[in-house]
Amino acid sequence: MDTTFWHNRWQTNQTGWHERNVNPLLITHFPSLNLPPGGRVFVPLCGKSLDLGWLLSRGYAVAGAELSELAVTQLFAELGVEARISEVGKLRLFRGEKIDIFVGDLFDLSREILGSVDAAYDRAALVALPEAVRVQYTAHLKAITALAPQLVIGYEYDQTVVPGPPFSVTSEELHRHYSDSYSLTLLARLEVPGGLKGKCPATEHIWQLDKHQS
C-alpha cells in the first residue's frame, strides 16, 4: 500500500474524499444488515468519517483502521472522546467508549488483534486502492472479519478520463473478489450529480454482502 501518498494528503489537508455529512446510503441501507443491538462494525480506512459518529449514536460499537494518526486524532477530538493509546503489534490503538481505531498499515491488522465484528462497512477503502492491491485487500478483509456481512459503496466511471482515486470498481470485479464467499445484493445505484469530480459521468452503488449459507 502506498502510505506516503495518503499521509501527504492528510498533512496538506487535501482530503476531498472526506464527506461533510453522514453518507445517506449508510443511513438508508444500514438497517438491512439486521445487526444485534450494540453490534460491532468494522470500518476499514475510516479516516475521520462522520459515519463513525452516526454508528455510535445508534448504539453500535465501532472498530476502524486508518493509516493517518492525524486523521484519528482529529476524529477523537470531533467526537469529544478522550483516547487511550497503546501499542498493539505494529499498530497503535486509539480506544474510547465503544470505539477502537487501529493506526497503521491495514495489512498488519490480524483477526486476533481486531477481535470479533458483526459487520464491515466499506465506503472509502476498496475505492481508494489500485486494482492490484484490491485483490490482496479483499482477501485480507474476508480473513480478519471472519466473513462478516458487509455494506460496500463504490463508483463506476471511465477511468481513462479520471485516473482515481477514487477508483472505478465494476460489479463484475466486486463479484470476482467476493462471490466465492458471499451472496451479493445490489441495494441501490445512483447517478453522481455533476459526474465524478465534474469530469465524467459516474454512478455510485451500494452492495450488501452476506456469507453463503453452508
Summary of the structure (lengths in Angstrom):
residues: 214
radius of gyration: 16.3
end to end distance: 33.6
largest distance: 48.0
contacts: 641
relative contact order: 0.14
helix: 33%
strand: 29%
